[in-house]
Amino acid sequence: ETSIKLVEELRKTMTVQDICVHLGILRTSYYRWKKELTQNHSRRQLEKQVGTLCRKHKYRYGYRKITAILKMRMRINHKTVQRIMQKNQWQCRVKMKKRKKNGQPYAVA
């Protein structure tokens, strides 16, 4: 992180290649670190959004419903939402279905 910030500051005066040579790192490593940093930030932001939606709806919605709500705002895959919810144990609370007991008795008299 510190090397990324340093490269960003010195980028105005020098090229990225020269800065990386002086720091002793590869240019591809710099770009890979920079990409991972932005992806982790967006992933954390997405986890916060899923968490707030789960808390808002009192954990009654599953990953499909949460995905449908998020799709109104952004483009997202349902598997991503499912992984986030499973990782943080935000599963929806399942309500048992009630069944009427009518029909033939077990033992015929």
C-alpha positions as CSV (number, residue, x, y, z in Angstrom):
1,E,0.0,0.0,0.0
2,T,2.8,2.4,0.8
3,S,4.6,1.7,-2.4
4,I,1.4,2.3,-4.4
5,K,0.9,5.7,-2.7
6,L,4.5,6.6,-3.3
7,V,4.2,5.7,-7.0
8,E,1.0,7.7,-7.3
9,E,2.7,10.8,-5.8
10,L,5.9,10.5,-7.9
11,R,4.0,9.7,-11.1
12,K,3.6,13.4,-11.9
13,T,7.4,13.9,-12.3
14,M,8.6,10.4,-13.4
15,T,7.3,7.5,-15.4
16,V,6.0,4.4,-13.6
17,Q,8.8,2.3,-15.1
18,D,11.5,4.6,-13.6
19,I,9.9,4.7,-10.2
20,C,9.6,0.9,-10.1
21,V,13.2,0.5,-11.0
22,H,14.3,2.8,-8.1
23,L,12.0,1.0,-5.7
24,G,13.2,-2.4,-6.8
25,I,9.8,-3.7,-7.8
26,L,8.4,-4.9,-11.1
27,R,6.0,-2.7,-13.0
28,T,3.6,-5.6,-13.4
29,S,3.6,-6.2,-9.6
30,Y,2.7,-2.5,-9.0
31,Y,-0.3,-2.7,-11.4
32,R,-1.4,-6.1,-9.9
33,W,-1.2,-4.6,-6.3
34,K,-3.2,-1.6,-7.5
35,K,-5.9,-3.8,-9.1
36,E,-6.2,-6.0,-6.0
37,L,-6.5,-2.9,-3.8
38,T,-9.4,-1.5,-5.8
39,Q,-11.1,-4.9,-6.0
40,N,-10.9,-5.5,-2.3
41,H,-12.4,-2.0,-1.7
42,S,-15.4,-2.7,-3.9
43,R,-15.9,-6.2,-2.4
44,R,-15.9,-4.7,1.1
45,Q,-18.4,-2.0,0.0
46,L,-20.6,-4.7,-1.5
47,E,-20.5,-6.7,1.7
48,K,-21.6,-3.6,3.7
49,Q,-24.6,-3.2,1.3
50,V,-25.6,-6.8,1.6
51,G,-25.3,-6.6,5.4
52,T,-27.4,-3.5,5.7
53,L,-30.1,-5.0,3.5
54,C,-30.1,-8.2,5.6
55,R,-30.4,-6.2,8.9
56,K,-33.0,-3.9,7.4
57,H,-35.3,-6.8,6.4
58,K,-34.5,-8.7,9.7
59,Y,-32.9,-11.6,8.0
60,R,-36.2,-12.6,6.4
61,Y,-34.9,-12.4,2.8
62,G,-32.7,-15.0,1.1
63,Y,-29.9,-14.4,-1.4
64,R,-32.4,-14.3,-4.3
65,K,-34.5,-11.5,-2.9
66,I,-31.4,-9.5,-1.8
67,T,-29.9,-9.9,-5.3
68,A,-33.2,-8.7,-6.8
69,I,-33.0,-5.6,-4.6
70,L,-29.4,-4.9,-5.5
71,K,-30.0,-5.5,-9.2
72,M,-32.2,-2.4,-9.2
73,R,-29.1,-0.3,-8.3
74,M,-26.2,-2.2,-9.9
75,R,-25.2,-5.2,-11.9
76,I,-24.5,-8.2,-9.7
77,N,-24.4,-11.9,-9.8
78,H,-26.6,-14.0,-7.4
79,K,-23.6,-16.3,-6.6
80,T,-21.6,-13.4,-5.3
81,V,-24.5,-12.4,-3.0
82,Q,-24.9,-16.0,-1.9
83,R,-21.2,-16.3,-1.0
84,I,-21.2,-13.1,1.0
85,M,-24.3,-14.2,2.9
86,Q,-22.9,-17.7,3.6
87,K,-19.5,-16.3,4.7
88,N,-21.1,-14.0,7.3
89,Q,-23.9,-16.5,8.2
90,W,-26.7,-14.1,7.1
91,Q,-29.1,-16.9,6.0
92,C,-32.8,-16.2,6.0
93,R,-35.0,-17.5,8.7
94,V,-37.1,-20.3,7.3
95,K,-40.7,-20.5,8.5
96,M,-42.1,-24.0,8.8
97,K,-45.1,-24.8,6.6
98,K,-48.3,-25.8,8.5
99,R,-50.1,-28.9,7.2
100,K,-53.5,-30.1,8.0
101,K,-53.7,-33.7,9.1
102,N,-56.7,-35.0,7.2
103,G,-57.0,-38.3,5.3
104,Q,-57.0,-42.0,6.2
105,P,-56.1,-43.0,9.8
106,Y,-53.0,-45.2,10.3
107,A,-54.8,-48.3,11.7
108,V,-58.1,-49.3,10.1
109,A,-60.7,-50.2,12.7
